Amino acid sequence: MTEDYKFGKLSIPIKKKPKKELLETEKMINKTRSSIRVLVENSIAGLKRYRFLSDRLRCRSMALYNKVAGICAGIWNFCLTN
């Protein structure tokens, strides 16, 4: 799977230690990570609005599925720019 799909570094928020608070720099890091995560989650939710991507896969052709997923992503990106 790692050969087929390239992905970036995994970004996990910094958790506070028991009976200690997070430092201001750690809070800022968590805030920037969460703002990026929100954008990614909103884009995934936007793609799932096209029910072809969220319902059970009924087409047998992976090429067709990839084309339709690309079309849905294009429509979603077009809606974001307008």
Secondary structure as UniProt FT lines:
FT   TURN            2..4
FT   TURN            18..19
FT   HELIX           24..48
FT   HELIX           51..54
FT   HELIX           62..81
//
